[in-house]
Amino acid sequence: MTKDDTDGIERAIALWGKARETRAAAQQKINAVQQEMKALDTDLGAARETLRGEENSIAASGARMPDQPFPIEEKIARLERHRRILRARCEIFELQDLKPAEDRLRAAGETVRSEWRLLALRKMAEIRARYREAALALGTAWTEYVLWTWQFLSEKDARDFPRASACPALFELGGHEALVNPIHLSTRESLEKAAPEIAARIRELRSQIDACK
């Protein structure tokens, strides 16, 4: 395949690569926020455990119920507020950055597959044309070969003019149309009809040769 053949798919792959990088950058932003949330969850868990400890201590001691919040509750409230903000930030990144990046990546992937299909269709059309040309040439060669061997049918000529094998049946690639049909080349009449010019020339030469006896 030439460079011109693959230009379209190479451009599509390059665009897909850029879309993939954009998606990776968006995911990296989200990952960073999620790491912050993970660290915050650790601190929040520890603060809540501390609060439970203080409350259990009061409950076990029978001390008077506290009317004011514990200092640790302020920390818990702050951490919970931070976590809500981080969660909102993560959702914003997912909606504004990640989703569009994933949509572009998906579209780029579809373009790559479309270009691949178009390339394959073009190449297959070229191959079918080459195959058709070769098949027709093969049928013509087989016909001419048989027309010539019929001029030398004696046993002594068999070594120098070996008989042709059966004519191959050749069909269109990806189709059922016969390019070379042995049924249509089974008689002298059909062979001469398939190659009229060479048949006429052989007859002309044969008549001149026979006159030389």
FENRA-V390296 format. One record per residue. N is the residue number from 1. SS is DSSP state (h for helix, s for strand, l for the rest). OMEGA is omega in degrees with one decimal (NA if undefined). NEAR is the number of other ideal C-beta (glycine too) atoms within 12 Angstrom. Layout:
# FENRA-V390296
((N,SS,OMEGA,NEAR) (N,SS,OMEGA,NEAR))
This chain:
# FENRA-V390296
((1,l,-179.9,15) (2,l,178.0,11) (3,h,178.7,10) (4,h,-179.6,11) (5,h,-170.6,18) (6,h,-178.4,20) (7,h,-176.2,17) (8,h,-177.7,24) (9,h,177.8,26) (10,h,176.2,21) (11,h,179.8,18) (12,h,179.1,26) (13,h,178.4,22) (14,h,177.6,19) (15,h,176.6,23) (16,h,178.6,27) (17,h,178.0,19) (18,h,178.0,18) (19,h,178.7,27) (20,h,177.9,22) (21,h,178.8,18) (22,h,178.4,24) (23,h,179.9,28) (24,h,179.0,19) (25,h,178.4,20) (26,h,179.2,29) (27,h,179.2,23) (28,h,176.9,18) (29,h,-179.8,23) (30,h,178.8,29) (31,h,179.9,19) (32,h,178.3,19) (33,h,-179.7,28) (34,h,175.7,23) (35,h,175.5,16) (36,h,180.0,22) (37,h,179.6,26) (38,h,177.9,17) (39,h,179.2,18) (40,h,179.4,28) (41,h,177.5,20) (42,h,178.9,16) (43,h,-178.6,22) (44,h,177.8,26) (45,h,179.4,18) (46,h,179.9,18) (47,h,178.8,27) (48,h,177.0,22) (49,h,177.0,16) (50,h,179.1,21) (51,h,178.8,25) (52,h,178.3,18) (53,h,179.9,16) (54,h,-180.0,22) (55,h,178.3,20) (56,h,179.6,13) (57,h,178.1,15) (58,h,-179.4,16) (59,h,-178.0,14) (60,h,-175.9,10) (61,h,-177.0,12) (62,l,-179.0,8) (63,l,-179.5,12) (64,l,-179.7,9) (65,l,179.1,10) (66,l,178.3,17) (67,l,-178.2,6) (68,l,177.9,9) (69,l,174.9,14) (70,l,176.2,21) (71,h,-178.0,15) (72,h,179.6,23) (73,h,175.6,20) (74,h,178.0,15) (75,h,179.7,21) (76,h,179.6,26) (77,h,179.5,19) (78,h,-179.3,18) (79,h,178.4,28) (80,h,177.1,22) (81,h,178.1,16) (82,h,-178.4,23) (83,h,177.9,27) (84,h,179.8,17) (85,h,178.6,18) (86,h,178.1,26) (87,h,178.1,21) (88,h,179.0,17) (89,h,179.1,23) (90,h,180.0,28) (91,h,177.9,19) (92,h,178.7,18) (93,h,-179.9,25) (94,h,-176.5,23) (95,h,-173.1,17) (96,h,-175.6,16) (97,h,-172.2,27) (98,h,-176.6,27) (99,h,177.0,20) (100,h,179.2,19) (101,h,177.9,28) (102,h,177.6,22) (103,h,178.4,18) (104,h,179.1,24) (105,h,178.9,27) (106,h,179.2,18) (107,h,178.8,19) (108,h,177.6,27) (109,h,178.3,22) (110,h,177.4,18) (111,h,177.1,24) (112,h,-179.6,26) (113,h,178.0,18) (114,h,178.6,18) (115,h,177.7,26) (116,h,179.5,22) (117,h,179.7,17) (118,h,177.5,20) (119,h,-179.4,26) (120,h,179.5,20) (121,h,179.0,17) (122,h,-177.7,22) (123,h,179.8,20) (124,h,176.8,18) (125,h,177.2,16) (126,h,-179.2,18) (127,h,179.2,18) (128,h,178.7,21) (129,h,178.8,17) (130,h,-179.5,15) (131,h,-179.9,22) (132,h,179.3,24) (133,h,-179.7,17) (134,h,-179.9,19) (135,h,179.0,27) (136,h,177.3,23) (137,h,178.1,17) (138,h,178.0,22) (139,h,178.2,31) (140,h,179.1,26) (141,h,179.5,22) (142,h,-179.8,30) (143,h,-179.2,35) (144,h,178.9,26) (145,h,-179.7,25) (146,h,178.4,34) (147,h,179.2,33) (148,h,-178.2,27) (149,h,178.1,23) (150,l,177.2,24) (151,l,-176.3,24) (152,l,-172.0,21) (153,l,-178.8,14) (154,l,-178.1,12) (155,h,-178.4,10) (156,h,178.6,9) (157,h,-172.5,15) (158,l,-177.8,12) (159,l,-178.3,10) (160,l,-179.1,13) (161,l,-176.6,19) (162,l,-179.1,14) (163,l,-179.5,19) (164,l,171.0,22) (165,l,-179.4,11) (166,l,179.8,13) (167,l,-179.7,29) (168,l,172.9,19) (169,l,-178.1,21) (170,s,-177.7,27) (171,s,175.0,19) (172,l,173.1,20) (173,l,179.4,21) (174,l,179.7,14) (175,l,-176.4,14) (176,l,179.2,11) (177,l,-179.5,16) (178,s,174.4,20) (179,s,174.5,28) (180,s,-178.1,28) (181,l,-177.9,23) (182,h,180.0,24) (183,h,-178.4,12) (184,h,-179.9,20) (185,h,-172.5,33) (186,l,-178.8,17) (187,l,177.9,16) (188,h,-179.4,19) (189,h,-178.7,14) (190,h,178.6,21) (191,h,178.9,29) (192,h,176.7,22) (193,h,-179.5,18) (194,h,180.0,28) (195,l,-172.3,27) (196,h,-176.7,18) (197,h,-179.3,16) (198,h,178.5,24) (199,h,179.1,26) (200,h,-178.9,15) (201,h,177.9,18) (202,h,179.0,27) (203,h,-179.9,21) (204,h,179.4,14) (205,h,-179.1,17) (206,h,179.5,18) (207,h,178.9,14) (208,h,179.5,12) (209,h,-179.8,13) (210,h,179.9,11) (211,l,-178.5,9) (212,l,-178.7,8) (213,l,NA,6))
